[in-house]
Amino acid sequence: MSPFGEVFGQAPPSLADYLTRTSLVGAVDDLLTDQSKLITTLHENLQLAQLRKQNQANSGWTNLDVCTGDLQQEGQKQDQVVEVCKEDERKALLDFKQGLHDPYGFLSSWTGNNCCTSWKGVQCSTRTGHVVQLDLHSQVPLYDYNDNPIRSQRLGGEIRPSLLGLRHLRYLDLSMNYFVGIHIPAFIGSFRSLQYLDLSYSGFSGAIPHQLGNLTNLSYLDLSDEIFGFGWRLHIVGSHWLSNLVSIRYLYLNGVDLSKAPNIIHSLNMLQWISEIRLSDCKLNLPLSLPRVNFTSLYLLDLADNNINSTIPFWLFELSRLQYLYMGDNRFSNLIPPTISNLTYLKTLSFKNNINSNNGCGIPKTLGDLCMLTTLDLSGNNVSVELSEFGETFSGCINMSLETLILSNANLFGHLPEWLGNLKSVKSIDLSFNSLYGPIPDYQLVPSLQELDLSYNTLNGTLPENLGQLFPKLILLSVRNNKLVGVVTETHFVDLTNIEYLDVSSNAFIFNISSNWVPPSSLEEILTGSCQMGPSFPTWVQKLENLFTISMFEAGISDVIPDWFWNFSLKLQIVDLSHNDIKGRLPHSLEHLNLSHVILSHNHFEGPIPLFPSTIEILKLENNSFSGIILACWNQSLQTKLTIVDLSYNSLSGDFPASICGGYSLDVLHLNNNNFSGELPLQLRNCQSLGILDLGYNKFNGSISTLLWDGLLHLEALRLRSNLLIGNIPPQLGNLNFLRVIDLAHNHFSGEIPITFGNLKAMKGFLDTSHDIDHFNTFEVEMKGRELWYGVEESSLPMAIDLSDNDLSGEIPKELTNLIGLRSLHLSKNHLTGKIPESISQLRWLESLDLSMNNLSGMIPESMALLTSLSDLNLSFNKFSGKIPSGGQFQTFINSSIYSNNSNLCGFPLDVKCHENKPSQSPTLQIGEEDVTEVDERKWLYLSMGIGFASGLWAFCSALILNKRWCFTYFQLLDNAFDWIYVVTVVNFNKIKTTCLIYSIVDEYVQEILHKEHFVELLDAPHVEEIASILTPTLEGFLWSKLMDYGRKVAVAIKVTFLEAYEQPSAGGEDKVKELNDEFCSELSLPSATKPASSPSPSTPPKHRSEIHELWAKVRQADLGCALDILARLVPYPVPSPSASTSPSSPHPPTNSAPSD
């Protein structure tokens, strides 16, 4: 078993297997991007049967003792099985069966009288003859849960109360079935003898009945819920009943909503015998303290994926017997505390993906004292340190026990350190997705290492030729997506006799391997994309008889695929030869192979498309020269597993292949840019999982049936652009809740735009459009006058409607303005009439609007000026009139062509000026007679006020002119008042907090205050602008501290500001610093900047550049503790401690006059 496995569950695949099944190298990086959460769930639950056996083994169980009816202990003997069960229990089972939905005949053996021996899933006690075990869990793997044909192999229906006839039942397992939408029956709480209950992943919903608290003999309870992509979910209201399960040892509630059970940890804390608790993805409220920790037997705790946004509770580190701790996918505000060393028995610690801007202080050194730790996962955290700094941590006893180290995507930088070679027992190291640089060392011997992942860094240099000597047990090596160069020869693979997975893609390697080379027979997956492999097809591949995956995209191959390629390995499943210059034809049939992914896009293949095996899941043949028709038998065998089909940009012809939607698994279908013709068949609605449908740029004709859309309820993107379709646009499109893109442009649709488009929930922002769909794809969307490529993930696919170049008539439905998420709306080249809806300003995210070449009239709404995202506008060739709005976003539209051929328009940017005597074209309110009177009265009021003010001002000025004593007294009073305000403002900043807001006044205040000559003299600086550029952050921090009481943070901010100027002077920067007098620098706890010894010349390389940038980042993140630690390393003078309240008003004098550097 792979060391990576322990993080994910009891029996996970190896990392090579994991990487293969979660990422395809080729046209895109990730094969199952949107299913990563599901894959993680699978790793924890795929081997549920094995988990059950392991749990039984841990507790001394092997199975039910059919003699006594108890769970049999190890070493106990089974008596002979009773052949005939009790009649009343047999009838209860038959009635229970009647309520079940069993189309696959799972319970077909439930006939006759001998239910104890021949009825599937039923076991009886040999001593009493009572039914004691009912195990009806589905045999279908969890990852096939959303596959409709597979779904028929699961039990469903209702759970009848007749089950209560089995009064002696001790073991009940209904897991992984399909009881969707029904509640867990409360009567299950009446089985007082029940010791094992598993209802997990069966689609139950609603509240978990509190009657389960009556099961005082229960030792194993699994109610795990919520499979990724489905909406049902169990929840608990109040958790007091859990404290009654006094015999419970194994409790699994993964996916159950616990947001209404805030005291569940307190309830579980009362169960002193509980050994395992799994509460991942539960919306858990984690208490920061417990009155008394009672988890004396707990050895596994899973709190992952709960989005917990708090500090890590200290009581967790009082669980002295804990061996497995999973806390990943939360938002803890701190990383692991030093008290982690209390968990002396800890074997696995998973703290991955705790995304929080304040948890970047690294990891504690006490982690190295965990002498039994075998698996450490800190991936996806903001560790933010140089990797070499962990040397002291991993020099403790942990270096003898650690087998799996996962630090991927942890914001690490630096070279590969020497301490990695000191890990005596390490088997797996994952440092992918960081900022590591430098060469791969060729001197660090790690004899135990089996898996090394350095992908997605910036490593440079060459690949060491002595890999086999450095890592003699290496099974997996990935250096994907670095900056490695050089020639790869067979020498690099000498002594790598165990290698199974090799990924060197996306580097600048040149393969120069002899055709006579015999590669390691163990190699199962080889990925060399973006490396030079050609121009000839590498013949040494033929000798890899155990090859499972081959990926040679962008390999410079300009050859034909040799005949042996499709037969050299019976295990071959994944083939990626995309983006090459490969020519020729494919074999007529590939049905005999076991292929699951075939990616041959962007080549020069020609001829007909061959027959593929029934195992195919992803088929990408786009951008080739395939021709001919698709035979009806081509896809009949592909209906169960096929998820993605992309045959776009070929020369295929004939009718739409109707049988392509015979299955339920198809997610993505691209047939665009071919020569298909005929009508769209009604069978298309059978593609019930379809999310992407692109049939654009073909010759499809006829009208679209309104019945077609009833089955396409998961459709996200529809593209029928540039065909010959006629008739009305089906209003049923408005019922597709997930639809984000509608492109029906360049057809012959007629009638009106359906008002049902206003019901599209995804575009209204009322619906999370992500669902279980394997996108692995891109999609073309017409925006801003050009076709743009987008990934089809929810976050990147824009919301767009394009109905241009049709024969549509009528007005623009105002319902369209309900689609507030819309980014592109193109309705040009139609026969639309009426006005632009005034409510169009609701489309606040609209970027592109094209209404040109219609018969629209009226005024351009002034409200369109509120469309602040609008960057592409075309209103030409209409009948608009009046003045073009001049405010807001319209100030950016200076190209007059977007308004051309609207004869009654005037205003900028047109040359036609609007006459003043014309009535206003602005959409103002209608004014009645009473309103006119009110306006006139208001005008007279303002006129009277103006005359009165002018008369009073003239009287005051006349008095000053005529009486010189009054004049001198008045102006002296003004001078004194100005001086008083100025002095108070400068000296006493505390008064500012009552009159100003810091973020709006800092820059303006600084510029004004620095132009006062007294303040400039105080600083003894003649260059006001230069001093302002240096002091602005300082004064900002000063004001901030006074207004917000953040004195400690501001003290650090000021120090960092001047330290940055001090250590990294630019041209003229040295003069700026020298101009600050010694007194001012001393006040800021900095050495005097006027001393030459402490001020390097501009040509000197900046010192501590990375530390200063890191320090400044911590200050901006308000992470005072980390900032102070870093500052203490940089400067020798005292800095404020986290416990001390400091501010610029209470400076600390420096201990040295200059930094030690």
Secondary structure as the mmCIF struct_conf table of DSSP 4:
data_model
#
loop_
_struct_conf.conf_type_id
_struct_conf.id
_struct_conf.beg_label_comp_id
_struct_conf.beg_label_asym_id
_struct_conf.beg_label_seq_id
_struct_conf.end_label_comp_id
_struct_conf.end_label_asym_id
_struct_conf.end_label_seq_id
TURN_TY1_P TURN_TY1_P1 PRO A 3 PHE A 4
HELX_RH_AL_P HELX_RH_AL_P1 GLY A 5 PHE A 8
BEND BEND1 GLN A 10 ALA A 11
HELX_LH_PP_P HELX_LH_PP_P1 PRO A 12 SER A 14
HELX_RH_AL_P HELX_RH_AL_P2 LEU A 15 THR A 22
BEND BEND2 GLY A 26 ASP A 29
BEND BEND3 LEU A 31 LEU A 32
HELX_RH_3T_P HELX_RH_3T_P1 THR A 33 GLN A 35
HELX_RH_AL_P HELX_RH_AL_P3 SER A 36 ASN A 45
TURN_TY1_P TURN_TY1_P2 LEU A 46 GLN A 47
HELX_RH_AL_P HELX_RH_AL_P4 LEU A 48 SER A 59
TURN_TY1_P TURN_TY1_P3 GLY A 60 GLY A 60
STRN STRN1 TRP A 61 LEU A 64
TURN_TY1_P TURN_TY1_P4 VAL A 66 THR A 68
BEND BEND4 GLY A 69 ASP A 70
STRN STRN2 LEU A 71 GLN A 73
TURN_TY1_P TURN_TY1_P5 GLU A 74 GLY A 75
HELX_LH_PP_P HELX_LH_PP_P2 GLN A 76 GLN A 78
HELX_LH_PP_P HELX_LH_PP_P3 GLN A 80 VAL A 82
BEND BEND5 GLU A 83 VAL A 84
HELX_RH_AL_P HELX_RH_AL_P5 GLU A 87 GLN A 98
TURN_TY1_P TURN_TY1_P6 GLY A 99 GLY A 99
STRN STRN3 LEU A 100 HIS A 101
TURN_TY1_P TURN_TY1_P7 PRO A 103 TYR A 104
TURN_TY1_P TURN_TY1_P8 PHE A 106 SER A 109
BEND BEND6 GLY A 112 ASN A 113
TURN_TY1_P TURN_TY1_P9 CYS A 115 THR A 117
BEND BEND7 SER A 118 TRP A 119
TURN_TY1_P TURN_TY1_P10 LYS A 120 GLY A 121
STRN STRN4 VAL A 122 CYS A 124
TURN_TY1_P TURN_TY1_P11 THR A 126 THR A 128
STRN STRN5 VAL A 131 ASP A 135
BEND BEND8 VAL A 140 VAL A 140
HELX_RH_3T_P HELX_RH_3T_P2 LEU A 142 ASP A 144
TURN_TY1_P TURN_TY1_P12 TYR A 145 ASN A 146
HELX_RH_AL_P HELX_RH_AL_P6 ASN A 148 ARG A 151
TURN_TY1_P TURN_TY1_P13 SER A 152 GLN A 153
BEND BEND9 ARG A 154 ARG A 154
STRN STRN6 GLY A 156 GLY A 157
HELX_RH_3T_P HELX_RH_3T_P3 PRO A 161 GLY A 165
TURN_TY1_P TURN_TY1_P14 ARG A 167 HIS A 168
STRN STRN7 TYR A 171 ASP A 173
TURN_TY1_P TURN_TY1_P15 SER A 175 MET A 176
BEND BEND10 ASN A 177 ASN A 177
TURN_TY1_P TURN_TY1_P16 VAL A 180 GLY A 181
HELX_LH_PP_P HELX_LH_PP_P4 ILE A 182 PRO A 185
HELX_RH_3T_P HELX_RH_3T_P4 ALA A 186 SER A 190
TURN_TY1_P TURN_TY1_P17 ARG A 192 SER A 193
STRN STRN8 TYR A 196 ASP A 198
TURN_TY1_P TURN_TY1_P18 SER A 200 TYR A 201
BEND BEND11 SER A 202 SER A 202
STRN STRN9 GLY A 206 ALA A 207
HELX_LH_PP_P HELX_LH_PP_P5 ILE A 208 PRO A 209
HELX_RH_3T_P HELX_RH_3T_P5 HIS A 210 ASN A 214
TURN_TY1_P TURN_TY1_P19 THR A 216 ASN A 217
STRN STRN10 TYR A 220 ASP A 222
TURN_TY1_P TURN_TY1_P20 PHE A 228 GLY A 229
STRN STRN11 LEU A 234 HIS A 235
BEND BEND12 VAL A 237 VAL A 237
HELX_RH_3T_P HELX_RH_3T_P6 HIS A 240 ASN A 244
TURN_TY1_P TURN_TY1_P21 VAL A 246 SER A 247
STRN STRN12 TYR A 250 TYR A 252
TURN_TY1_P TURN_TY1_P22 ASN A 254 GLY A 255
STRN STRN13 ASP A 257 ASP A 257
TURN_TY1_P TURN_TY1_P23 SER A 259 LYS A 260
TURN_TY1_P TURN_TY1_P24 PRO A 262 ASN A 263
HELX_RH_AL_P HELX_RH_AL_P7 ILE A 264 LEU A 268
TURN_TY1_P TURN_TY1_P25 ASN A 269 MET A 270
TURN_TY1_P TURN_TY1_P26 GLN A 272 TRP A 273
STRN STRN14 GLU A 276 ARG A 278
TURN_TY1_P TURN_TY1_P27 SER A 280 ASP A 281
BEND BEND13 CYS A 282 CYS A 282
BEND BEND14 LEU A 288 LEU A 288
BEND BEND15 PRO A 291 ARG A 292
BEND BEND16 THR A 296 SER A 297
STRN STRN15 LEU A 300 ASP A 302
BEND BEND17 ASP A 305 ASN A 306
BEND BEND18 SER A 310 SER A 310
HELX_LH_PP_P HELX_LH_PP_P6 THR A 311 PRO A 313
HELX_RH_3T_P HELX_RH_3T_P7 PHE A 314 GLU A 318
TURN_TY1_P TURN_TY1_P28 SER A 320 ARG A 321
STRN STRN16 TYR A 324 TYR A 326
BEND BEND19 ASP A 329 ASN A 330
BEND BEND20 SER A 333 ASN A 334
HELX_RH_3T_P HELX_RH_3T_P8 PRO A 338 ASN A 342
TURN_TY1_P TURN_TY1_P29 THR A 344 TYR A 345
STRN STRN17 THR A 348 SER A 350
TURN_TY1_P TURN_TY1_P30 SER A 357 ASN A 358
BEND BEND21 CYS A 361 CYS A 361
HELX_RH_3T_P HELX_RH_3T_P9 LYS A 365 ASP A 369
TURN_TY1_P TURN_TY1_P31 CYS A 371 MET A 372
STRN STRN18 THR A 375 ASP A 377
TURN_TY1_P TURN_TY1_P32 SER A 379 GLY A 380
BEND BEND22 ASN A 381 ASN A 381
BEND BEND23 VAL A 385 VAL A 385
STRN STRN19 GLU A 386 GLU A 386
HELX_RH_3T_P HELX_RH_3T_P10 LEU A 387 PHE A 390
TURN_TY1_P TURN_TY1_P33 GLY A 391 GLU A 392
HELX_RH_3T_P HELX_RH_3T_P11 THR A 393 SER A 395
BEND BEND24 GLY A 396 GLY A 396
TURN_TY1_P TURN_TY1_P34 CYS A 397 CYS A 397
HELX_RH_AL_P HELX_RH_AL_P8 ILE A 398 SER A 401
STRN STRN20 THR A 404 ILE A 406
TURN_TY1_P TURN_TY1_P35 SER A 408 ASN A 409
BEND BEND25 ALA A 410 ALA A 410
STRN STRN21 PHE A 413 GLY A 414
HELX_LH_PP_P HELX_LH_PP_P7 HIS A 415 PRO A 417
HELX_RH_3T_P HELX_RH_3T_P12 GLU A 418 ASN A 422
TURN_TY1_P TURN_TY1_P36 LYS A 424 SER A 425
STRN STRN22 SER A 428 ASP A 430
BEND BEND26 PHE A 433 ASN A 434
STRN STRN23 SER A 435 GLY A 438
HELX_LH_PP_P HELX_LH_PP_P8 PRO A 439 PRO A 441
BEND BEND27 ASP A 442 TYR A 443
TURN_TY1_P TURN_TY1_P37 PRO A 447 SER A 448
STRN STRN24 GLU A 451 ASP A 453
BEND BEND28 TYR A 456 ASN A 457
STRN STRN25 THR A 458 GLY A 461
TURN_TY1_P TURN_TY1_P38 GLU A 465 ASN A 466
HELX_RH_AL_P HELX_RH_AL_P9 LEU A 467 LEU A 470
TURN_TY1_P TURN_TY1_P39 PRO A 472 LYS A 473
STRN STRN26 LEU A 476 SER A 478
BEND BEND29 ASN A 481 ASN A 482
STRN STRN27 LYS A 483 VAL A 488
HELX_RH_3T_P HELX_RH_3T_P13 GLU A 490 PHE A 493
TURN_TY1_P TURN_TY1_P40 VAL A 494 ASP A 495
TURN_TY1_P TURN_TY1_P41 THR A 497 ASN A 498
STRN STRN28 TYR A 501 ASP A 503
BEND BEND30 SER A 506 ASN A 507
STRN STRN29 ALA A 508 PHE A 511
TURN_TY1_P TURN_TY1_P42 SER A 515 ASN A 516
TURN_TY1_P TURN_TY1_P43 SER A 521 SER A 522
STRN STRN30 GLU A 525 LEU A 527
TURN_TY1_P TURN_TY1_P44 GLY A 529 SER A 530
BEND BEND31 CYS A 531 CYS A 531
STRN STRN31 GLN A 532 GLN A 532
BEND BEND32 PRO A 535 SER A 536
HELX_LH_PP_P HELX_LH_PP_P9 PHE A 537 PRO A 538
HELX_RH_3T_P HELX_RH_3T_P14 THR A 539 LYS A 543
TURN_TY1_P TURN_TY1_P45 GLU A 545 ASN A 546
STRN STRN32 THR A 549 SER A 551
TURN_TY1_P TURN_TY1_P46 PHE A 553 GLU A 554
BEND BEND33 ASP A 559 ASP A 559
STRN STRN33 VAL A 560 VAL A 560
HELX_LH_PP_P HELX_LH_PP_P10 ILE A 561 PRO A 562
HELX_RH_3T_P HELX_RH_3T_P15 ASP A 563 TRP A 566
TURN_TY1_P TURN_TY1_P47 ASN A 567 ASN A 567
BEND BEND34 PHE A 568 PHE A 568
TURN_TY1_P TURN_TY1_P48 LEU A 570 LYS A 571
STRN STRN34 ILE A 574 ASP A 576
BEND BEND35 HIS A 579 ASN A 580
STRN STRN35 LYS A 583 ARG A 585
BEND BEND36 HIS A 588 HIS A 588
STRN STRN36 SER A 589 SER A 589
TURN_TY1_P TURN_TY1_P49 GLU A 591 HIS A 592
BEND BEND37 LEU A 593 LEU A 593
BEND BEND38 SER A 596 SER A 596
STRN STRN37 HIS A 597 ILE A 599
BEND BEND39 HIS A 602 ASN A 603
STRN STRN38 HIS A 604 GLY A 607
STRN STRN39 LEU A 611 LEU A 611
TURN_TY1_P TURN_TY1_P50 SER A 614 THR A 615
STRN STRN40 ILE A 618 LYS A 620
BEND BEND40 ASN A 623 ASN A 624
STRN STRN41 SER A 625 ILE A 629
HELX_LH_PP_P HELX_LH_PP_P11 ILE A 630 LEU A 631
TURN_TY1_P TURN_TY1_P51 ALA A 632 CYS A 633
BEND BEND41 TRP A 634 ASN A 635
HELX_RH_3T_P HELX_RH_3T_P16 GLN A 636 LEU A 638
TURN_TY1_P TURN_TY1_P52 GLN A 639 LYS A 641
STRN STRN42 ILE A 644 ASP A 646
BEND BEND42 TYR A 649 ASN A 650
STRN STRN43 SER A 651 ASP A 655
HELX_RH_3T_P HELX_RH_3T_P17 ALA A 658 CYS A 661
BEND BEND43 GLY A 662 TYR A 664
STRN STRN44 VAL A 668 HIS A 670
BEND BEND44 ASN A 673 ASN A 674
STRN STRN45 ASN A 675 GLY A 678
HELX_LH_PP_P HELX_LH_PP_P12 GLU A 679 PRO A 681
HELX_RH_3T_P HELX_RH_3T_P18 LEU A 682 ASN A 686
TURN_TY1_P TURN_TY1_P53 GLN A 688 SER A 689
STRN STRN46 ILE A 692 ASP A 694
BEND BEND45 TYR A 697 ASN A 698
STRN STRN47 LYS A 699 GLY A 702
HELX_LH_PP_P HELX_LH_PP_P13 SER A 703 SER A 705
HELX_RH_3T_P HELX_RH_3T_P19 THR A 706 TRP A 709
BEND BEND46 ASP A 710 GLY A 711
TURN_TY1_P TURN_TY1_P54 LEU A 713 HIS A 714
STRN STRN48 ALA A 717 ARG A 719
BEND BEND47 SER A 722 ASN A 723
STRN STRN49 LEU A 724 ASN A 728
HELX_LH_PP_P HELX_LH_PP_P14 ILE A 729 PRO A 730
HELX_RH_3T_P HELX_RH_3T_P20 PRO A 731 ASN A 735
TURN_TY1_P TURN_TY1_P55 ASN A 737 PHE A 738
STRN STRN50 VAL A 741 ASP A 743
BEND BEND48 HIS A 746 ASN A 747
STRN STRN51 HIS A 748 GLU A 752
HELX_LH_PP_P HELX_LH_PP_P15 ILE A 753 PRO A 754
HELX_RH_3T_P HELX_RH_3T_P21 ILE A 755 ASN A 759
HELX_RH_AL_P HELX_RH_AL_P10 LYS A 761 LYS A 764
TURN_TY1_P TURN_TY1_P56 GLY A 765 GLY A 765
BEND BEND49 LEU A 767 LEU A 767
BEND BEND50 ASP A 772 ASP A 772
STRN STRN52 THR A 778 MET A 783
TURN_TY1_P TURN_TY1_P57 LYS A 784 GLY A 785
STRN STRN53 ARG A 786 GLY A 791
BEND BEND51 GLU A 793 GLU A 793
TURN_TY1_P TURN_TY1_P58 GLU A 794 SER A 796
BEND BEND52 LEU A 797 LEU A 797
HELX_LH_PP_P HELX_LH_PP_P16 PRO A 798 MET A 799
STRN STRN54 ALA A 800 ASP A 802
BEND BEND53 ASP A 805 ASN A 806
STRN STRN55 ASP A 807 GLU A 811
HELX_LH_PP_P HELX_LH_PP_P17 ILE A 812 PRO A 813
HELX_RH_3T_P HELX_RH_3T_P22 LYS A 814 ASN A 818
TURN_TY1_P TURN_TY1_P59 ILE A 820 GLY A 821
STRN STRN56 SER A 824 HIS A 826
BEND BEND54 LYS A 829 ASN A 830
STRN STRN57 HIS A 831 GLY A 834
HELX_RH_3T_P HELX_RH_3T_P23 GLU A 838 GLN A 842
TURN_TY1_P TURN_TY1_P60 ARG A 844 TRP A 845
STRN STRN58 SER A 848 ASP A 850
BEND BEND55 MET A 853 ASN A 854
STRN STRN59 ASN A 855 MET A 859
HELX_LH_PP_P HELX_LH_PP_P18 ILE A 860 PRO A 861
HELX_RH_3T_P HELX_RH_3T_P24 GLU A 862 LEU A 866
TURN_TY1_P TURN_TY1_P61 THR A 868 SER A 869
STRN STRN60 ASP A 872 ASN A 874
BEND BEND56 PHE A 877 ASN A 878
STRN STRN61 LYS A 879 LYS A 883
HELX_LH_PP_P HELX_LH_PP_P19 ILE A 884 PRO A 885
BEND BEND57 GLY A 887 GLY A 887
HELX_RH_3T_P HELX_RH_3T_P25 GLY A 888 THR A 892
HELX_RH_3T_P HELX_RH_3T_P26 SER A 896 TYR A 899
BEND BEND58 ASN A 901 ASN A 901
TURN_TY1_P TURN_TY1_P62 SER A 903 SER A 903
STRN STRN62 ASN A 904 CYS A 906
BEND BEND59 GLY A 907 GLY A 907
TURN_TY1_P TURN_TY1_P63 PHE A 908 PRO A 909
BEND BEND60 LEU A 910 ASP A 911
HELX_LH_PP_P HELX_LH_PP_P20 VAL A 912 HIS A 915
TURN_TY1_P TURN_TY1_P64 GLU A 916 ASN A 917
BEND BEND61 LYS A 918 LYS A 918
HELX_LH_PP_P HELX_LH_PP_P21 PRO A 919 SER A 920
BEND BEND62 SER A 922 SER A 922
HELX_LH_PP_P HELX_LH_PP_P22 THR A 924 GLN A 926
HELX_RH_AL_P HELX_RH_AL_P11 GLU A 929 LEU A 962
HELX_RH_AL_P HELX_RH_AL_P12 LYS A 964 VAL A 987
HELX_RH_3T_P HELX_RH_3T_P27 PHE A 989 THR A 994
TURN_TY1_P TURN_TY1_P65 THR A 995 THR A 995
HELX_RH_AL_P HELX_RH_AL_P13 ILE A 998 LEU A 1010
TURN_TY1_P TURN_TY1_P66 HIS A 1011 HIS A 1011
BEND BEND63 LYS A 1012 LYS A 1012
HELX_RH_AL_P HELX_RH_AL_P14 GLU A 1013 LEU A 1019
TURN_TY1_P TURN_TY1_P67 ASP A 1020 ASP A 1020
BEND BEND64 PRO A 1022 PRO A 1022
HELX_RH_AL_P HELX_RH_AL_P15 VAL A 1024 MET A 1044
HELX_RH_AL_P HELX_RH_AL_P16 GLY A 1047 GLU A 1063
BEND BEND65 GLN A 1064 GLN A 1064
TURN_TY1_P TURN_TY1_P68 ALA A 1067 GLY A 1068
HELX_RH_AL_P HELX_RH_AL_P17 GLY A 1069 GLU A 1075
BEND BEND66 LEU A 1076 LEU A 1076
HELX_RH_AL_P HELX_RH_AL_P18 ASP A 1078 GLU A 1083
TURN_TY1_P TURN_TY1_P69 LEU A 1084 SER A 1085
TURN_TY1_P TURN_TY1_P70 ALA A 1089 THR A 1090
HELX_RH_3T_P HELX_RH_3T_P28 PRO A 1092 SER A 1094
BEND BEND67 SER A 1095 SER A 1095
TURN_TY1_P TURN_TY1_P71 PRO A 1098 SER A 1099
BEND BEND68 THR A 1100 THR A 1100
HELX_LH_PP_P HELX_LH_PP_P23 PRO A 1101 PRO A 1102
BEND BEND69 LYS A 1103 HIS A 1104
HELX_RH_AL_P HELX_RH_AL_P19 ARG A 1105 ARG A 1116
TURN_TY1_P TURN_TY1_P72 GLN A 1117 ALA A 1118
HELX_RH_AL_P HELX_RH_AL_P20 LEU A 1120 LEU A 1130
BEND BEND70 PRO A 1132 TYR A 1133
TURN_TY1_P TURN_TY1_P73 PRO A 1138 SER A 1139
BEND BEND71 ALA A 1140 ALA A 1140
TURN_TY1_P TURN_TY1_P74 PRO A 1144 SER A 1145
BEND BEND72 SER A 1146 SER A 1146
BEND BEND73 THR A 1151 ALA A 1154
#
